[in-house]
């Protein structure tokens, strides 16, 4: 299983969609945050009310959850059955997943980019300049030690395409499974 992590605007969702072209299966996370323009329920996220999320959480439907700011996120347990699953998780979600499934079956990739590129990408999503600054400031601390638990860190540049990053991750994943088999 692949976990993509990184600050807002680092390209996690776009890279996950590209990985689908290489035989991986992007999992759809549940969230209580509102839809952004162009997002579709069941495709980008399962958009839930906080009450719906709390009910599923109390029923044990999630393998991992995290709560950031005013919103909750969770991966459904059924997602963990596919070894070619791709998850997008924050540090708390990664810690929960490691506790649930162990570290050996996970390939954790940290996607990074410089602050200017992150700001540009978040601005294209329609976030206000103030919200962008708040998110990135909060995430500076949140992601400070991520490189220590990740298997690989991939730094995105303005000219790096999601396709190039997905090809690299696909190669890393296939190489890792070949090493595990030998």
C-alpha positions as CSV (number, residue, x, y, z in Angstrom):
1,X,0.0,0.0,0.0
2,X,1.2,3.5,-0.8
3,X,0.7,6.5,1.4
4,X,1.1,9.9,-0.1
5,X,1.5,12.8,2.4
6,X,2.5,16.4,2.2
7,X,1.4,19.9,2.8
8,X,-1.7,21.4,1.1
9,X,-0.9,22.0,-2.6
10,X,1.9,19.4,-2.8
11,X,0.0,17.4,-5.5
12,X,-1.1,14.4,-3.5
13,X,-4.5,14.0,-5.1
14,X,-3.2,14.7,-8.6
15,X,-0.4,12.2,-8.2
16,X,-2.8,9.6,-6.8
17,X,-5.0,10.0,-9.9
18,X,-1.9,9.5,-12.1
19,X,-1.0,6.3,-10.1
20,X,-4.3,4.8,-11.2
21,X,-2.9,4.7,-14.7
22,X,-0.2,2.4,-13.4
23,X,-2.5,-0.2,-11.8
24,X,-2.9,1.3,-8.4
25,X,-6.2,2.1,-6.8
26,X,-6.8,5.5,-5.3
27,X,-8.9,5.3,-2.1
28,X,-11.6,7.7,-1.5
29,X,-11.4,9.3,1.9
30,X,-14.4,10.5,3.9
31,X,-14.4,14.1,5.1
32,X,-16.6,16.6,6.8
33,X,-15.1,19.5,4.9
34,X,-17.3,21.2,2.3
35,X,-16.8,20.4,-1.4
36,X,-14.7,22.7,-3.5
37,X,-15.8,23.8,-6.9
38,X,-15.5,20.9,-9.3
39,X,-15.2,18.1,-6.7
40,X,-17.6,15.2,-6.8
41,X,-18.9,13.1,-4.0
42,X,-17.7,9.6,-4.1
43,X,-14.9,10.5,-6.6
44,X,-12.8,13.1,-4.8
45,X,-14.1,12.4,-1.3
46,X,-17.1,11.0,0.5
47,X,-18.5,14.2,1.8
48,X,-20.3,13.7,5.1
49,X,-21.8,15.8,7.8
50,X,-20.1,15.7,11.1
51,X,-23.0,13.6,12.5
52,X,-22.6,11.1,9.7
53,X,-18.9,10.9,10.3
54,X,-19.3,10.5,14.0
55,X,-21.8,7.7,13.5
56,X,-19.4,5.8,11.2
57,X,-16.6,6.4,13.6
58,X,-18.6,5.0,16.5
59,X,-19.6,2.0,14.5
60,X,-15.9,1.2,13.8
61,X,-16.1,1.8,10.1
62,X,-12.8,3.6,9.8
63,X,-9.4,2.1,9.9
64,X,-7.9,5.5,10.7
65,X,-9.2,9.0,11.3
66,X,-7.7,12.4,11.8
67,X,-9.2,15.7,12.8
68,X,-7.6,18.9,11.4
69,X,-8.9,22.3,12.1
70,X,-12.6,22.2,11.8
71,X,-12.8,19.0,9.7
72,X,-12.6,15.3,10.1
73,X,-11.1,12.7,7.7
74,X,-11.2,9.0,7.7
75,X,-10.3,5.9,5.6
76,X,-12.9,3.2,5.5
77,X,-11.6,-0.3,6.6
78,X,-12.6,-1.9,3.3
79,X,-9.9,0.2,1.6
80,X,-7.2,-1.7,3.5
81,X,-7.9,-5.0,1.7
82,X,-6.1,-4.0,-1.5
83,X,-2.3,-4.1,-1.5
84,X,-2.3,-1.7,-4.5
85,X,-4.3,0.9,-2.6
86,X,-3.1,4.5,-2.5
87,X,-4.0,6.6,0.5
88,X,-3.6,10.3,1.1
89,X,-3.0,10.8,4.8
90,X,-1.7,13.5,7.1
91,X,0.8,12.6,9.9
92,X,-1.9,11.6,12.4
93,X,-3.5,9.3,9.8
94,X,-0.1,7.7,9.0
95,X,0.5,7.0,12.7
96,X,-3.0,5.4,13.0
97,X,-2.4,3.3,9.9
98,X,1.0,2.1,11.1
99,X,-0.7,1.0,14.4
100,X,-3.4,-0.8,12.4
101,X,-1.5,-2.6,9.7
102,X,2.2,-2.4,10.7
103,X,5.0,-0.6,8.9
104,X,6.3,-3.3,6.6
105,X,3.3,-3.3,4.2
106,X,3.5,0.5,3.6
107,X,5.4,2.7,1.2
108,X,5.2,6.2,2.6
109,X,6.0,9.0,0.1
110,X,6.4,12.6,1.2
111,X,5.5,15.1,-1.6
112,X,7.1,18.5,-1.0
113,X,7.3,21.8,-2.9
114,X,8.6,25.2,-2.1
115,X,6.2,27.6,-0.4
116,X,5.7,29.8,-3.5
117,X,4.6,26.8,-5.6
118,X,2.3,25.6,-2.8
119,X,0.8,29.1,-2.6
120,X,0.2,29.2,-6.3
121,X,-1.4,25.8,-6.4
122,X,-3.7,26.6,-3.4
123,X,-4.6,29.9,-5.0
124,X,-5.8,28.0,-8.2
125,X,-8.1,25.9,-5.9
126,X,-9.8,29.1,-4.9
127,X,-8.4,29.5,-1.4
128,X,-8.1,33.1,-0.1
129,X,-4.5,34.5,0.5
130,X,-5.2,34.6,4.3
131,X,-6.5,31.0,4.4
132,X,-3.5,29.9,2.4
133,X,-1.1,31.6,4.8
134,X,-2.9,30.1,7.8
135,X,-2.9,26.6,6.4
136,X,0.8,26.6,5.4
137,X,1.8,28.1,8.8
138,X,-0.2,25.3,10.6
139,X,1.3,22.6,8.3
140,X,4.9,23.8,8.9
141,X,4.8,22.3,12.4
142,X,2.5,19.4,11.5
143,X,4.9,18.1,8.7
144,X,8.2,19.1,10.4
145,X,9.3,15.5,11.1
146,X,7.6,13.7,8.3
147,X,10.8,13.1,6.4
148,X,12.0,10.9,9.4
149,X,9.1,8.4,8.9
150,X,8.8,8.5,5.1
151,X,10.5,6.1,2.8
152,X,11.1,8.7,0.2
153,X,10.7,12.4,-0.2
154,X,10.0,13.8,-3.6
155,X,10.4,17.6,-4.1
156,X,8.0,19.0,-6.7
157,X,9.1,21.8,-8.9
158,X,7.0,24.0,-11.1
159,X,8.1,22.0,-14.1
160,X,7.6,18.6,-12.5
161,X,4.4,16.9,-13.8
162,X,2.2,14.6,-11.7
163,X,2.8,12.0,-14.4
164,X,6.6,12.1,-13.8
165,X,6.1,11.8,-10.1
166,X,3.6,8.9,-10.5
167,X,6.1,7.1,-12.8
168,X,8.8,7.4,-10.2
169,X,6.6,6.2,-7.3
170,X,5.3,3.3,-9.5
171,X,9.0,2.3,-10.2
172,X,9.8,2.6,-6.5
173,X,6.8,0.5,-5.5
174,X,7.6,-2.2,-8.1
175,X,11.2,-2.3,-7.1
176,X,10.3,-2.6,-3.4
177,X,7.9,-5.6,-4.1
178,X,10.6,-7.3,-6.2
179,X,13.1,-6.8,-3.3
180,X,10.6,-8.2,-0.9
181,X,10.0,-11.3,-3.1
182,X,13.6,-12.1,-3.4
